Amino acid sequence: MAEAPKTYDPHRFRTTVPYYTRYRLGYPPALIERVNGIVGLKPGDAVMDLGCGPGLLAILFALAGMKVTAIDPEPAMLEAAREAASEAGVSLDLRLGSSFDWPAGIGPFRLAAMGRSFHWMDREATLQALDSLVTADGAVALFHDEHPQTAENAWRRVMHDVANRYGRQDSHHVQARGQADYRKHESVLLDSPFNRLEHAGIFIKREMTADDVVGLAFSLSTTAPQKLGERAPAFEKDLRAALAEVSPSGRFVEIAEMLALVARRQLSSPESGQDNND
């Protein structure tokens, strides 16, 4: 089991719970279908959602007929996932834990899914642990979103600029990504047992209000209410003022690509026992 770094806070997202489900981008069911097709998942297969938050991924896999174990270190997130699953009419096996504190008795899984959570982990150690938890024909799937540099997304730069004035750039994971020696997830996966990589992506477009942008900001760890503390009202005021300069009407558009990076083990030739990369 990997030792948690000093920068790891299992309750980092505690105060984001009311905002996360409502304001974060959800994953399109079609993306889940694409991943299921790549991996060859069938109803009843076991799926783990590691760092499940309020269950955005876990519920979609459950709706697709999978048997889902959802793991998170924050009890409030697990409770939100429980409520959302009940509303969706599915059941989840909810477990308190993390990649630094694995729940007992879990696995094996056909798929280990992570939604915007892999960067919080010791990635190499997590993949090593997953090598024993994921079946030989299984996979790891990292879900995230990317935003193209287009005029519609100008509000995101404004949101980040205001957040930077409140310490966003000082956060560990933002600093790490800016370092010359930072390795993207693809690089880490290529040096792991799960080194056969494939992307699946679906573009979405949604309309937003200033309230939506503020709610999104409060769902992020770098501008979570507990991190901002007494500065939260000032942050919201500054953000709203900056947004009004971009769109006096208070209407915004978000364009994003919802992505899944699927990683499987290399195929082996039954005759030679060697990797078959053809």
C-alpha positions in Angstrom: 0.0 0.0 0.0 1.4 3.4 -1.0 2.0 5.9 1.7 -0.1 9.0 1.4 2.0 12.2 0.7 1.8 15.1 3.0 -0.2 17.0 0.3 -2.9 14.4 0.4 -6.1 15.5 2.1 -8.9 12.8 2.0 -11.5 15.5 2.9 -10.4 18.0 0.3 -13.8 17.9 -1.4 -16.0 17.9 1.7 -17.5 21.3 1.2 -17.8 20.9 -2.6 -20.5 18.2 -2.3 -23.5 20.5 -2.7 -21.9 21.9 -5.9 -20.3 18.9 -7.5 -23.3 17.0 -8.9 -25.2 20.1 -9.8 -22.5 22.1 -11.6 -19.8 19.6 -12.8 -20.0 18.3 -16.3 -21.6 14.8 -16.3 -20.4 12.1 -18.6 -22.6 11.2 -21.6 -24.0 7.7 -21.5 -22.7 7.3 -25.0 -19.2 7.6 -23.7 -19.9 4.8 -21.2 -21.2 2.7 -24.1 -18.0 3.3 -26.0 -15.8 2.2 -23.1 -18.0 -0.8 -22.5 -17.5 -1.8 -26.1 -13.7 -1.3 -26.1 -13.3 -3.4 -22.9 -16.0 -5.9 -23.9 -18.1 -5.4 -20.7 -21.3 -7.2 -20.3 -24.2 -6.7 -17.8 -23.2 -8.2 -14.5 -19.5 -7.5 -14.9 -17.7 -6.0 -11.9 -16.6 -2.4 -12.2 -14.8 -0.3 -9.6 -15.2 3.5 -9.5 -12.1 4.7 -7.5 -12.6 8.2 -6.1 -16.2 8.1 -7.0 -17.3 11.4 -5.6 -21.1 11.7 -5.8 -21.3 8.8 -8.2 -21.3 10.4 -11.6 -19.6 7.5 -13.2 -20.7 4.7 -10.9 -24.4 5.3 -11.5 -23.9 5.3 -15.3 -22.1 2.0 -15.2 -24.8 0.6 -12.9 -27.5 1.8 -15.3 -25.6 -0.1 -18.0 -26.1 -3.3 -15.9 -22.7 -3.5 -14.2 -22.1 -4.5 -10.6 -20.4 -1.4 -9.3 -18.2 -0.9 -6.2 -17.8 2.8 -5.6 -14.9 4.0 -3.4 -14.2 7.4 -1.9 -12.4 8.8 1.2 -15.1 11.4 1.9 -18.2 10.2 3.8 -20.3 13.1 2.5 -19.5 12.2 -1.1 -20.5 8.6 -0.4 -23.8 9.8 1.1 -24.4 12.0 -2.0 -23.7 8.9 -4.2 -26.1 6.8 -2.2 -28.9 9.4 -2.6 -28.2 9.8 -6.4 -28.2 6.1 -6.9 -31.5 5.7 -5.1 -33.0 8.5 -7.3 -31.6 6.7 -10.4 -33.1 3.4 -9.3 -29.7 1.5 -9.0 -27.7 0.1 -6.2 -24.0 0.6 -5.5 -21.6 -1.1 -3.2 -20.3 2.0 -1.5 -17.0 1.7 0.3 -15.0 4.2 2.4 -11.4 4.2 1.2 -8.8 5.3 -1.4 -5.8 4.2 -3.3 -3.8 4.9 -0.1 -6.3 2.9 2.1 -7.9 0.2 0.0 -11.1 -1.3 1.4 -10.8 -5.0 2.4 -12.2 -7.8 0.3 -12.7 -6.0 -3.0 -12.2 -7.4 -6.5 -11.6 -8.8 -8.9 -12.9 -6.2 -11.5 -13.2 -6.2 -15.2 -12.8 -2.4 -15.1 -11.3 0.1 -12.7 -12.7 3.5 -13.6 -11.5 6.9 -12.3 -13.2 10.2 -13.0 -10.9 13.2 -12.6 -9.3 11.5 -9.6 -6.1 9.8 -10.9 -4.0 12.9 -10.5 -4.6 12.9 -6.7 -3.0 9.4 -6.4 0.5 7.9 -6.3 -0.1 6.9 -9.9 2.6 4.3 -10.3 1.7 2.6 -7.0 -2.0 2.7 -7.8 -1.5 0.9 -11.1 0.7 -1.7 -9.4 -2.2 -2.4 -7.0 -4.7 -2.5 -9.8 -2.7 -5.1 -11.6 -3.8 -7.5 -8.9 -7.4 -6.2 -8.7 -8.2 -6.1 -12.4 -8.8 -9.4 -14.3 -6.4 -10.5 -17.1 -9.0 -9.4 -19.7 -9.9 -6.2 -17.8 -8.8 -2.6 -18.1 -8.3 0.8 -16.4 -10.3 3.8 -17.7 -9.5 7.4 -16.8 -12.4 9.8 -17.4 -11.9 13.5 -17.7 -12.8 16.6 -19.8 -10.8 19.0 -22.0 -11.8 22.4 -23.2 -10.7 23.6 -26.6 -9.4 27.2 -26.9 -12.4 28.8 -28.5 -14.2 32.1 -27.9 -17.1 30.3 -26.2 -14.8 29.1 -23.4 -13.3 32.5 -22.6 -15.2 32.5 -19.3 -12.9 29.7 -18.1 -9.8 31.8 -18.4 -11.6 34.5 -16.4 -12.6 32.0 -13.7 -9.0 30.8 -13.4 -7.6 34.3 -13.4 -9.8 35.3 -10.4 -9.0 31.9 -8.7 -5.3 32.6 -9.1 -5.7 35.8 -7.1 -7.1 33.6 -4.3 -4.3 31.0 -4.3 -5.2 28.6 -7.1 -1.7 28.7 -8.5 -0.3 27.7 -5.1 -2.1 24.4 -5.0 0.2 21.3 -5.2 -1.5 19.7 -8.2 -1.6 22.9 -10.3 2.1 23.5 -9.5 3.0 19.9 -10.4 1.4 20.1 -13.8 3.5 23.2 -14.6 6.8 21.5 -13.9 9.1 20.5 -16.7 9.4 16.9 -15.3 5.6 16.4 -15.0 4.5 13.2 -16.8 1.0 13.0 -18.3 -1.2 10.0 -17.5 -0.4 8.5 -20.8 3.3 8.4 -20.0 2.7 6.8 -16.6 0.4 4.2 -18.1 2.9 3.3 -20.9 5.3 2.3 -18.2 2.7 0.2 -16.3 1.2 -3.2 -17.0 -1.8 -1.4 -18.6 0.2 0.0 -21.5 -2.1 -0.6 -24.5 -3.9 2.7 -24.7 -7.0 3.9 -26.6 -9.0 7.2 -26.4 -12.7 7.6 -26.7 -14.2 11.1 -26.8 -17.5 12.9 -27.2 -18.0 16.6 -27.6 -20.7 18.4 -25.6 -22.0 22.0 -25.6 -24.1 23.5 -22.9 -25.4 26.9 -21.9 -24.6 28.3 -18.6 -25.4 31.3 -16.3 -23.2 33.2 -14.0 -24.7 31.2 -11.2 -23.6 28.0 -12.9 -20.0 29.3 -13.3 -19.9 30.3 -9.6 -21.2 26.9 -8.6 -18.6 25.2 -10.8 -15.9 27.2 -9.1 -17.1 26.2 -5.7 -17.0 22.5 -6.8 -13.3 22.7 -7.5 -10.7 21.8 -4.8 -8.7 25.0 -5.5 -11.7 27.3 -4.8 -13.7 25.0 -2.5 -15.6 26.9 0.3 -13.4 25.3 3.0 -10.2 26.4 1.2 -11.5 30.0 0.7 -12.9 30.2 4.2 -13.9 33.8 5.0 -12.7 34.9 1.6 -15.5 33.0 -0.2 -17.9 35.9 -0.4 -15.2 38.2 -1.8 -14.2 35.5 -4.3 -17.7 35.2 -5.5 -18.1 38.9 -5.8 -14.9 39.3 -7.8 -15.8 36.4 -10.0 -19.2 37.7 -10.8 -17.8 41.1 -11.6 -15.2 39.6 -14.0 -17.9 37.4 -15.7 -20.1 40.5 -16.2 -17.3 42.0 -18.3 -17.2 39.0 -20.5 -21.0 38.7 -20.8 -23.2 41.5 -19.5 -26.2 39.3 -20.2 -24.9 36.7 -17.8 -25.1 34.0 -20.4 -22.2 31.7 -21.3 -21.5 28.6 -23.4 -19.2 25.7 -22.5 -17.7 23.5 -25.2 -15.8 20.4 -23.9 -14.7 17.0 -25.0 -15.6 14.3 -22.5 -12.8 11.8 -22.7 -12.0 8.2 -21.5 -8.4 6.9 -21.7 -8.8 3.2 -21.7 -5.7 1.2 -20.8 -5.4 -2.6 -21.2 -2.5 -5.1 -20.9 -0.6 -6.0 -24.1 -1.9 -9.0 -26.0 0.4 -12.0 -26.0 1.0 -14.4 -28.8 -0.1 -17.9 -27.7 2.7 -19.5 -29.8 5.6 -17.4 -28.6 4.4 -15.9 -25.4 5.8 -12.5 -26.7 3.9 -9.3 -27.0 1.9 -9.0 -30.2 1.9 -5.3 -31.2 0.9 -5.8 -34.9 
